[in-house]
């Protein structure tokens, strides 16, 4: 069995693909058999596969989700089984797949115990299915004909016939074909990497791909020289030759954030499902046990300490014959101390390759403009580092000759040994807002979600992100912001140079020991703009005192946890924009705290009793999260935060009422009160909640009534009431024209549903499972024309209303545990 994995996905030639493969299948026929075996084989090879019964959470409207998943998939595997043609869901799915993928030759059928000619001509079991379709959809003949056409088209495509092979061989062959097709699309993008083939020649000789010994190979050189790129290309080209392969991206950062044990867990995650390692020695034992008999390809990128090698790859006895371990690092001494005999020093590009790479960024083609040939050659005479060439080229694009000459003058003063200093030339060409954003990302937000970062920024800083991308100082992959390790190091070095010996005089703090020094010794100054720490290991605390933040007048970001505050807290800066303090130990915020610029406040697991923030309104506050604050007794006055969009009070078990001022939140989109077990009162007046889309009252055990005017919440899309004590829903619920999901699971006291429910034309999912006192449904429910899932399992319903036959879009009707029937799929 081959297992492939990577912590950070490679940028594909077409970044629109979220999934490598979309699996289309008939659940009754193959879900627990062939489909499951195929899914496992694909996942084991690192092929990201969409399978609807795993990817979609219970109670989510399916059609839009599936449609999006198909659009975001590179290939589709269609498992056509005996009853595939009887499922309208499968046939609609097939139509969508062909619409999106047929022209790209990305549709691969598997004829599972069916004859392809029966599929093509709709004979055999497909004939019977279409007799029923034509009867049921007699007024929609064009729809039935489209289904017939789709089956004919897919039957004419090249694929697999299960009757021609043992099932285990078939599964293996399909996985290999998909892997090869994906591999060829990935490697296609490699051809565009300047100078890559000449750089691979030496490493190919060291790999010894036909030799069965275990080899450790070190790839070392300065930051930005191309070590990671070389390692990734090697991985793409040879990983399919191994039983297990993994690319561990940026080991240094992973260890800084979660420690070596977390990295051991990640390494084992692709092969060891339980994965409950508690210490380093246990981790080394498990790594040896699982890999000592396997042919493994393991790439450790950006190793910066010897212990990382000692606890992750130990010695050659840890891996089976033919295994290869590649290590990239800037420090050859680490390789020498670990006994890595095969080592390659990555040098700069030759002049021709350097000029080509530089020209691609500066002129957007492979050669310079005629008037800039001499100047371009002067640049590449100084710089051979790929990262520096890209950054300089992006910086000089569109600039005049005078600015080029100014840059060349600076380059002439930089020692070749310290060539990465050239990266600072581009940094100093940014304006102040752009510099601020660059340093924020380098110190705090590298690898973070772009939208979340933008939400915490001023408009000027958002524009700065686009500038950083244009200048090759920042990239976006899968919606996240990424900065090259060398650029991040440069940014952090710029901050450290602000005050080499006293962290309290620097603008940004990201190391726990620096924060501990500043907060415990009161060395803070006005210079500090942000303190953002990664979650601490258990028992590792930051010590602070009551006056710790008194001098930080310019603090914008504060994200900390596990802080010891024995004497409370006297002050927090009013200019703070993001405040995330997990486990805040005091019972209240400082009385003088008036954070008028506050955008997000998150104090999960806090000890706060009553939430109060000064006397001035919080006009900028968008998100308030006090979840699992077990001592919280009352909500804030929401009129003081009129533009709030997200309210999360999940798990606040002592809350007993929702403050009536909630009506003032006209922009609130999400209200999460899940597991507020003592919540009894919900305000009667909620007309003001004009933007609310999601209301989650799951697990509010004492709540027995919703406001009569619920229908006034006109934008509501999801209503979660599972486990509440409600007896009935307000009749006004029929006015919720946009409601798509109604979850009433385990509402044991629910006895009736209003007839107005049938008037909600957008309703797609209704979950009534476990409502043991509910004896009947509204007779008119069949008029809820968009309904796709209806779960009545475990109810007291004896007979569903006859109008359900009108539900043309119904996919799943579950009556398990009822006397009338079992589960039907339409």
N, C-alpha and C positions, 0 to 999 in steps of 0.2 A: 504493500500500500504506500502510495506517495503522499506526503503531506507538505504543503507549501504555505508559508505565512509571511507576513511582514507587518511591522508596527505602524509604519507610515506608508500609504499606498503610493506607488510610482505615479507621477503625472502622466496620464495617457495622452496619446496623440489627439484624442477627442474627449475633453474633460466632461462632456455632457452625460457620459455613462455612469450611472450610479451602481448598476448591477452588470455583471458579466453575462449572466444567463437568466432568462425568465422561463420558469417551468409551467407549462399548461397541461393539466391532467384532470381526469374524472375521479374525484375523491373516493367514491364507492368502490371503484375497480382497483386502484393502484396506490392509494395514499399510504397505507401501512406496509406495502410490499415493495414493488419495483420502484415507485417514485421515491420512497424513503431511501432505498439503497443507492439510487442514482444521485439524489441530493447529497447524501453523505460522501460519496465518491468525489463529487464536484467540490464540496467544501474542503475535503481532505487535500485537494490539490490547490487550495487557495483561490478557487474560482468563486467569486461572490454571486450567490444564487438567490433569486427571489422565488419563494414558495408561499402562496397566499395564506395557508393555514398556520404558518409560523410568523410571517412578517406583519400580519394585521392583528392589532389588539382586538379583544372581544368588545363588541358594541360599536365598531367603527363602520361607517357607511362604505361599502366595498367598491362599487363601480368606479368612482373617481380615483380611489387608491390604486386599483388594478390598472386603470388606464394610464395613470402617471408612471407606475412601475414598468409597464410595457414600453412606454416612450423613453424611459431612462435605462433600458437594457440593451446590451450590445447584440446578443443572440437570443433566440427563443427555441427551446426544445419542446415539441408538442407530442405528448404521449397519447396517441389515439388508440383507445381501448374499446371493448365491446359496447359500452353504453355511453361513450363520448358524445355520439350524435344525438342522444336523447336529452342532453342537458342544454337548455337554452343559454345558460350562463357560459358553458364551454364554447358554444357556437359564437356568441357575441365576442368572447375573448379571442377566438380564432380570427374573426373578422378584423378586430383591432390590430392583432399581431401582423396580419398580412398587409394591412394598410400602412403600418409603420416600418415593416422590415423586409417585405418581399423584394422590393427593388434593390435592396442592399445585399441580397443573397444571404440573409442572416437567419432564415427560418429552416429548422432541421426537424423533420418529422420522425417519430418512432412508431412503427406499426406494431402495437403490442397485442399479440394473439388475434389480429384481424388481417384480412387480406386487403392489400392496397387497392385492388380493383373494386372491392365492396365500398371502400371509402370514396373512390373516384366516381362510381356510378350510383352511390347510395342504394346498394342492394344488401342482401343478407340482413344483419341486425340493424343496419342504418335505414333500410326500407321501412321496417316497423316503426322506428322512431319518427320518421318523417310523415307517416300516415297520421300519427298523433299530432304532430306540429301543424299539419295542414288543417286538421279538424279544429284545433284550439285557436289557431290564428287565421281562420278563414277570411277575416276582413283585412288581413295584412299579408297578402300573397307575395308582395315584393320582399318582405323581410325573410320569408321562408326560402325564396329563390336565392337571396344573398347568402343564406347559410349553405344551400346546395353548392353554389359557385365556390364558396370558400373551401369546402371539403374537396371539391374537384381540383382546385388549384394546389392545395397542400399535398394531395395524393400524387401530383405530377412532379413534386420536388424530390430530390435525392435525399435518402435518409437510411434508416435501419429497419429491418424486419426481424422481430423477435424469434420467428420460427426458424431462422437460419443460424442461430448461435445459442450456446449455453448462456443463461442469464448473467452469470458472473463475468463471462467474457464480454458480453454485450455492454454491460455497465462500464467495464474498464475501457473498452474501445471508445465509447461515447465521451468519457472524461478525457481521454488522450486527444481525441480529435478537437474538442473544444479548447483544451490547453494549447494545442498547436496553433489553432486559429487566433487565439488571443495573443499568443507569443509572437506570431508574425506581425500583428498590428502594433504591438509594443516596440518590436525591434525596428519597424519601419521608421519610427521617430528617432531612433539612435543614429540613423544615417545622416541626420542633419547636425550631429554634434561635431564641431570643428576639431580636427586632429585626433579623433578618438581611436582610429585604427592603428596609427603609429604608436599611441600610448599603450595599447593593449598587447603589443607584440611581446614585450618582456614578461608581462604577467602570465601570458598564455604558456610560455615555456616553463614557468614555475608551477603552474597548475598540474601539469602531468596528468592529463585527463584519462590516460590509458593505464595508469599505475594504481595499484590497490593499496598503497600505504596511506597513512593519515598525515596530512600536511597542514601546517600553520603558515600563513603567508602574511607578512606585514606590509602595509602600504602607508608610507609616511611622507610628510612634507609640510610646508607652511599652509596656514589657513587660506582657503580660497583657491588653491592650486589645482583642484579637480579630483581629489582623492575619492570623495563620495560618488561623483559621477562615474568614475572608472569602476568602482565597486558595484554600483547599480547596473551598469552595462554587463559586467561579468555575471551578476545574478540573473539578469534577464536571459542571457544566452545559455547558461548551463544548468539552471536550477531544476529543470525537468529531468535531469539525469540522476537525481537523488531521491531517496525515500522520504526524506524530510528536508525542507529548506526554509530558511528564515533570514530576513534582512532586518536587523535591529538598528533602527535609525536613531542617531544622536544619543549614544549611551550616556554621555556626560550629563545632558539635560534630564534624561529619564531618572538617573541616579540622584541628581540634585532635588528633584521633585518628590520622589517616592522611596529612595533608598535602594540598596542592592537586592534586598529580598523581593521587592516589587518587580524588579527586572528579572529575577529568577522565575517568579510566577508567570510573567509574560512569556518568557522563553519556553516554559513548559505548557503554556495554555493551548498550544496547537495539538498536543498529544495526550495531556493528562487532565481529564475532565474535573476531577475532584479539586486538585490544586489548592490545598490548604496549608501551604508551607508556612511555618511560623518563625524559622530562623535560618541563617546562612548555611550552617552545617547540614541541616536537613535538606536545604535546597540543593547543595552540591551532591548529596547522596542521590536525590531524585533525578538530577540531570544525568549522572553517570548511569543509573539504573535504566533509564528510558532510552538513552542514546548509544550505549556501549556496543550494541549489536546492529545499529542502523547506519546506513550510508547517508551522511549528513552534510549539507552545505549550510554553514552559519557565517553570516557577515556581521561583525560588530563595528559600527560606524562611530567615529569620534570618541575613542577610548582615551581617558586622560589620567587614569590611576592604575597602578599595577594590580590592586586588589580586585578590580573589575574583571581582569583576566583570570585571576586565581579562583574566583568564585563562580565564573560563568563558563569557562572552557578548560580549566585545570590543566590536565596533560593529555597526551594522545590516547591513553587507555580509556578515556571517557567516550570515545567515538568509534564507530565500526569501520571496517576496512573501506578504503576509497573516500573517506570523509575529507572535506576541505573546510578550514576555518580561516577566513580573511579578516584582518584587523586594520582599520584605518586610524591614524593618530598623527598628531603634530610632533610627538616626542619619541624619537627612535630608542631612547634609553629604556622606555617601558618594554619595548619589544626585546631588547637585549637581555634585560633582567628576567624576562619570562622564558628565555631560551628559544625565541622565534628565529630560526636560522635563515629562512628564505624571506628576504626583505627587499623592497623596491622603494627608492626615493623618487617621488614624482617631481619632475622639474617643470619649468615654465614652457609655454608653447614656443615652437620655432618661429622665426620672423614671418614666414608666409601665413602660417595658421593664425598667429597673433593679429596680423593685419586683417585677415578675413573676419575674425570674430569681432574685432574692434569696429570694422566697417559695417557689419550687420547692425550694430547698435547706433553708430554715429550717422550712417547714411541709409540704413534699412536695405542694404544690398551687400554683395560679397566683396566690393572694392570701393575705394574712396572716390569722391568727386575729383575731377582733374585739378582743380585749384587747391585741393587740400591733400594731394598726394605726399608732398614733402612734409607737411605738418603731421600727417598721419604716421608716416614712417618714423618721425622723431618721437612720437608718443610710444610706438611699439619698441623702439630702441631702449626706452627706459622700463617699459612694463611688459612682462611676459605672463603674469598671473591672470588666468581666465576671469575670475571674479572682478579684479581691478579693471581689466579691459572692458568688461560689460558696463560697470558703473561709470567709468570715465567716458565711454562712448555715448551712453545715455545722457550724461551730463552735458557733453559738448554738442549733441544733436541740435542743429538749428542755430548755433551760436556763430558769431563773426570771428574773423581771423585774430582780432585783438584779444578776444577772450581765450582763444586757443593758445596764443603766445604767452598769456599770463599763466595759464595752467602749465605749459611747458617750462616756464621759469621756475615754478614751484617744484615740478618733478625733478629738475636738475639739481635741486638742493636736498633731495631725499636719497639716503643711502640705499643701494640696491638690496642690502640684507634686510632692510626694514621697508620693503616695497609696499606692504599693506597700508602704510601711512598714507599712500596715495588715495585710499578710500575716503579719507577725511576731506580731501579737496571737494568731493561732491557734497559732503555734509555741510561744509562751510558755504557752499553755494545755495543752501536753502534759506528761506526767510525764517523769522523767529517762530511763527506758528508751525511751520514744517519741521523745524529742529525739535520743537517741543514734542510733536507727534512721533518723530523718529526715536527720540529717547524714551518716550512712554512705551513704545512697542518693544524696544530693545530691553528695557528693564522689567516690563510688566506683562505685555500682551502678546508676545511671540507665541504663535500657535493657537491663539484664541479666535473665537467666532467673530467674523467681520462685523456682522450686524450688531452684536452686543457691544463691540468696541465703539462703533459709530454712535450707538445710543448714548454712550457716556461722554461724547465729545461735543464741542462747540461746532458750529457750521464751518468756521475757518479751518478747524482741524480735520474735518471730514474731507474738505478739498485737499488738505495736505496728504491724505492717504493716496489719492489719485496721483499726486505729484511724485510721491515715493515709489509708486509702482512704475510710473513712466521713466523714472531714473534708475530702475533696476535695483533699488534699495529694499524692495518689498515685493513679494509675490502672493497670489491668492490661489489656494488649492482646496477644493471641496468646501468653499465658503469660509475658510480660515486664513488668517494672516500669517505669513511665514517670512522670517528674516534669516538670511544665511548666517551660520554660526559665526563667521568672521566679522560680519557687520554687527551682529549683536554684541560680540566681544568688544568691537571698536566703540559702540555706543556706551557700553557699561564702563569702558576705560575712560571715556570722556567725562562721565559722571564722577568716577573715582578721583580723577585729576582735579576736580573742583576742591577737594580737601583730602589729600592722601592719607592723613593720619587721624582725622576726626570725622567719623560718619555723620555726626550731627550737623555738619556744615555742607553736606551734599544735598542735591535736589531730590534724589530718589534713593530709597533703601529697599533691597530685595533679599538680603541675607538675614537669617534669623539672628545670628550673632551680632550683626551691626544694629538691628532693631533693639535687641536686648540691651546692648551697651547704651544706646541713646535714651531708651525709656527708663532704664533702671538708674542711670547716673545723671539724668536731667541735662544732657548735653545738646538737646535739640535747639535749633535756631529757625529763623524765618526762611532759611534757604530750602527747607524740606517741603517738597510738593507732593510726594507720594510715598506710602509705605505699603507694599504689596508682598505678602509672604505666602509661600505654599503651605498647605496644611501640615501641621507638626506631627511627628511620631508621638504615640502615647507617652505621657510622662515628661515630655519636653516642653517647658513653659517659657513664656516671655514674661519678665518681671517689670512691672510699671508701678508708678505711684500716682497720687491724686493730681499732681501738677505736670504730669508727663507731656501733655499736649499744649501747655499754656503758651509756648513760644512759637508754635507752628502756624502762624497766621496765613501762610500761603498753601496749606495742605489741601490738595484736591482729591486724592485717592487714599483710602485707608481700608486695607483688607488684611485682617489678622484673626487669629484664633488662639485658644489655649493661653490666655493672658491672665496673670495673677495680679489682682487689684485689691490688696488687703485693706486699704484706706479709702476705697471708693474713687470717684473721678470728679474733679472740680471743673474741668474745662474740656470742650471740644471745639475746634476751629469752625467759625460760621461759614467760611468759604468752601467747605468740603462739598464735593460733587457726588462721589461714590463712597458709601460707608457700608462695609461688609465686616461684621464682627461676630463670628460664630462663637457661641458660648459666652456672650457678654455677661460678666459676673455680677454687675450691680443691679439693684432693683429699679433704677430709673436712670434716665439721661440727665446730664447736668442741667440745672434750671436756667442757666444763662445761654444755653445752646439754641441759636436761631439760624439754622442752616438754609438761608433763602435760595442758595444755588443747588441744593441737594436734588439729584436726579434719581438715585436708587439707594434705598436703605434696606439692608438685609441683616437681621439679627436672629438667625435661627438658633434654637436651643439656648435662648437667653434666660436671664433670671428676672426680667422686668415684670413688675406688678401692673403698673398703669403706664400707658404710652403717652407721653406729652413732649412736645418740642417747642419751647419758647412761646412767644406771643405773636410772632409774625407768621402770616400764611406761607405755606410751602408751595408756591405757584409752579415750581419746576419739577416737583416730585412725580415720577412716573411709576415707580415700583416700590411696594412696601411688603417685606417678607419677614414675618415674626413666627414662622412655623415652629412647632414643637417647643414653644416657650411655655413650659408647664405651669408657671406661676401667674401668667397673664390673666387678669380678672376682667378687664374692660377694654373696649376698643377706643381708638382716638376719636376726636371730633373731626369727621371727614370734611367738614366745611372749610377746614384750614388747609386742605390739600385738594383743591377742586379739579386738578388735571390728572389725578391718579388713573393709571390704566391697568395695573396689575396689583391685586390684593391677595396675599397668601397667608392664611392663618391656620393652615393644616396642623392638626395635632395639638392645638391649644385647648387642653382638656378642661380647664377651669372657666372658660368663657361660657356665659349663660345667655347672652343676648347680642344681637347685632344692633349697633348704635343707630337710632333713627336718622342720623345725619348722613347715612349711606346714600340717601336719596339725592344728595347734592353731587354725586360723582357721575356726571353726564358722559365722561369719556372712559369710564371703567369698562374694560373688555373681558377681564378674567377675575372671578371671585372664587377662591378656593378655601372652603371651610371644612374640608374633609376631616373626619375623625374628631371633630369638636363634640365630644360625647355628651357634654352637659348643656349644649346649646338648646334652649327652650323657646326663645322668642326671636322671631324674624319680623322686622317692621312691616306694618300694614301698608305704608305708603312707599312705593318704589317707582313712581312715575318717572323720576329723574334718571333712571338707569337706561338711558337711550341707546348706549353703545354696547351694553353687556352681551357677550356672545357665549360665554361658558359660565355656568353656575354649578359648582360642585359641593353638594351637601352630603356626600357619601359618608356613611357611618355616624351621622348626627343622630344618635339613638333616641334622644328625648324630643326631637322635633316632630310635632304631630300636625302641623298646619302650615300651609303656604299662603302668602297674601292673596286676597281675592283679585287684586288688580295685576296679577302676574302677567296677564295678556298685554299689559302696557309696555313690557320690556320687549320692544318690537324687533330688536336685532338678535334675540336669543337663539342660538343654534344647538347648544347642548345643555341638557338638564340631567344632572346625576343626583338621584335621591336614594340610592341603594342603602338598605339597612335603617332607614328612618322609621318613625312611628306614625306616619301620615295615614289617615283613613280614606281620604279622597283628594282628588286634584280640583283646583278651582275651575269652574266652567270657562273662565276667560282664557284658559290655555289654548283654546281654539283660535285665538287671535294671533298666535305666534306663527306668522306666515313663513318664517325662516328656520323653524325648528327642524333639525334633521335627526337628532338622537334623544331618546327618552329612556333613561335607565332607572327602573324601579325594582331592581332585583332585591329579593329578601325583604321587601316591605311587608312584614307579617300581619300588619293591621289593615292593610289596604283592602277595602270591600267593594269599591266600584270605580269605574272610570267615566268621565263625562262624555256625552254623545258628541260634544264639540270637537273631540279629538280627531274625528273623521274628517274634519274640515281643514286639517293641516296638510296642504298639498306637497310640502317639501319633506315630510317625515319619512325617514328611510330605515331607522332602526328603533324597535321598541323591545325592551327587555323586561319581562314580567316574571321571570323565573323565581321560584321560591315565594311568590305572593300567595300563601297557602289559604287565605280567606277569600280570594277573588274567585267568584263563581261564574262570571260571564263577562263578555266583551260587548262594547256598543255594537248593535246590529249594523250600524252604518259604517263600521271601520273599513269596509271594503272600498269606500270612496277615498281613502288616503292613498291616492294613485301611485305615489312614489315609493311606497313601503317595499323594502327589500328583505329585511330580516324581522321576524316576529318570534320571540321566544316566550312560550307559555309553560315551560316545563315546571313541574312542581306546584302548579296552581290547582284550584278546586273546579276548574272549568271542565264541564262534561261534554260540551259540544261547541265547537267554534261557530261563529255566525256564518250563515250561508253566503253572505256578501264577500267573504274572503276569496271566492272564486273570481271576483272582479279584479283582483290585484295582479295585473299583468307583469309587474316588475318584481314580484316576490321571488326571492331566490331560496331562502331557508325559512321553513315553518317548523318550529320545535314544540312538540307536545309530550315530551318524555315525562313520565311520572304522572300523567293524566290518564283517566280511564278511557278516554275516547280514542287515542291513537298513539303512534310513535313519531318519528321524525320523517318529514317529507322534504325532498329537494325538487325544486321546479326548474 
